[in-house]
Amino acid sequence: MVNRRQCYLVALLSLAVAVGALFYSSQVTWSLAASPLKTGQSLNTLEATISALLRNTNTAHPPPTPQLPPPSAAPETFSKGDQQASTDSTVIGRKEGLKKDDDDEDTKPHTAKTLPLPSGRPEPKKAEEHHAGMREELDKVLHSPGLTLQRLHDAPVWPLVRGKVWGDKLRDSLHPLSPCLRFAISSGMELKTTEQSRLDEIISLFQGRVLNATLRRRTNHSCSSSGQGASPSPLTAMLIDFDDQYDHGAIVPNVTNERYVMYFSKDTGMIRIHSHFALVRALATLVQLIASSAQDQLPFLALPVPFLIVDQPAYSHRGMLLDTGREFYSVDSILRLVQTLSMAKMNVLHWHLADDQSFSFASEAVPELVQSAYPDDPENLKTYTVADIKRVVEEARKWGMRVIPELDVPGHTGGWNRAQGVLANCPRFACNTASGLTMHPYSNRTYDVIEHVLKEVRSLFPDPAIHLGGDEVTEGCWMEDPTISSISRNKNDHWAHFERKLNEIVSRLDIEPIRWEESHKFFVDKVVVPKYPITYHLWQWFLQDFSWAVKEINKGSRVISSFELYMDMWCMSWDDCYGQNPLRHLESLDQKTIDDPNRVLGFEACPWEMTELNLDSENLWVRLVGVAEQMWSSSEINATSPVPYGRGKFLRLHGNRTAERIVGFCHVLSGTMNLFSEDLCSASRLGRSEPITKQTTYRRRTRQREEMICKRIATDPPIPCTSPNCRTGPT
């Protein structure tokens, strides 16, 4: 029989259960389920259970952490072009636009598959769990960065971050880094062997070439002792989170994604990328975020932690032309240029291989062309062998660069003069001008040589695009050759015939052609219908009528602009280059068309009158970085930079944030990477406005070459096209 004491206990138990259900029903229910009352259980045990339940119920608990909504399983959306990328296999470049709320784009869940870690690191299972936690932390920050961080003005890097920089404005402590910073690669998918090797290669490249030197340059700490006793503890490792879902390109970044996210907290460093090209851009930013104040102190991050950077370029074609058709550059100097371009977040080296003065490529398919190389020393002709070209292309690949070769036809072809039967026979014209020589449009030999050379070039350069020139085609040479002028006195008849024959070769070889703007009339008027869309390279900004270009862009054509970016004419200083408007004459395009990644592909700087000495002087590189920020940051310049989008004076910037960014970047290229002298990094030198150095020497050498070419053609003219077998006639 139940006594009164037991009734009280049962009533007390009921009260406890009710209170628990009211305040913390889930906890009480779990506890009761875990410790059920059993028949014969002692009263003392029952009382202890009730007391424990009451204590748990009355204990103050912090409010539960708000749960973020589950991330969408749908792929991220960067821009319309990214959605179209997988279906457009013909684009040679793309512009990747940022959405207004681009911070919410990286909430995709990951299932980590961590690569094997070197000895001495955590076990793979533990590392996988740790990386999953890091990814979760980044996902939360990306979902709503405004909850914990504030929008910062910019970051101390060049070029300017085009996306968003978030940080804590109330914090002023700078977090130390280990001089021996390590990287771990993790991925939410099974990495291909080639992709894994690319990522490893890039990390090794930056660690050996840039990061280690930057981290240890002004510190006496060794790897074994770095950070001992430091407060806070230095960051020793970073995670590279990779997912190739958005990297639709392969080695050639036709539609690659260069977007990256960088996040640092007090004990976490992480970079999220979707292609190995993005890793190159992210590490170029990281190098500039490393600072140091004294030899006995650890290097530290230049932004207080935590901070978040979301960045990607405005345009996908961000290039510079290298003219080896007029001047020879050593292979080592070209490799230094590739590294400089990559660190400035440019991604295209446009290699102008031949012109009137020289044919710099030592073709194995047409070996006689080597005799058209630089005639300064006929006994020691300077050319680029197949091995040289492979070396440059491979180095460019490592640094996230494309190399697009150019063989300018049918004009500017004096360098082809050793391939008999290719050029028109015009010795008087050649000796009067020694430039503007043109190919014979009715010689089968012309097209045989072109096809052999293009086939060889196609095999050496992995990029599907080849620049085929088409500028400044003069009629003087054609009119002097009676085998041409007897067919027609109209230059366009000969040029149209040439373009049709060239188009047949280009189609057979699956080349995506880029042409200087002058050849547009044959494609606009449908005289020639190419297999792949033509990309027009615009340069004559001084012409007033570009309505044809606007019409073609509106129809879907693609353009690369070098308006005002000729470094020997209009882009003569940092002020000039930074303030130029490469979209001049295209302002009538609506913003939607300009933002289309398959219309305005990007910009390109063209330093025609340049020698190898310029690669080691401020006259080239300071102009280059001004252009680089135009290409990467674009509209962000007008929004955040002290320099207006127009003319600005660099000397006025001395001491302000823009000057600090460019001087700091200069020290990375010079003091750390030894690409040129660190003496060039003062604001006073960067503000100079001078012509390209050694211009007089360049022109003197050019005249000497022209005289030699004249003698060659006069004494050994090309074989005239008189045989019926080499006359194809207009079609």
URNORKA-V283137 format. One record per helix or strand of 3 or more residues. SS is the DSSP state (~ for helix, > for strand). FROM is the first residue (numbers start at 1). LEN is the number of residues. Records with the same first field share a line. If there is no record, write none. Layout:
SS: FROM-LEN / FROM-LEN
This chain:
~: 4-31 / 43-16 / 80-6 / 102-4 / 124-20 / 145-3 / 193-24 / 244-3 / 276-13 / 331-13 / 367-6 / 375-3 / 386-13 / 414-3 / 427-7 / 444-17 / 476-5 / 482-4 / 491-18 / 517-8 / 547-9 / 574-6 / 591-5 / 612-5 / 618-16 / 635-6 / 650-4 / 657-16 / 678-4 / 683-4 / 695-21 / 724-3
>: 164-4 / 176-12 / 235-8 / 260-5 / 269-5 / 307-5 / 317-7 / 348-7 / 402-6 / 465-3 / 512-5 / 535-4 / 558-4 / 600-7
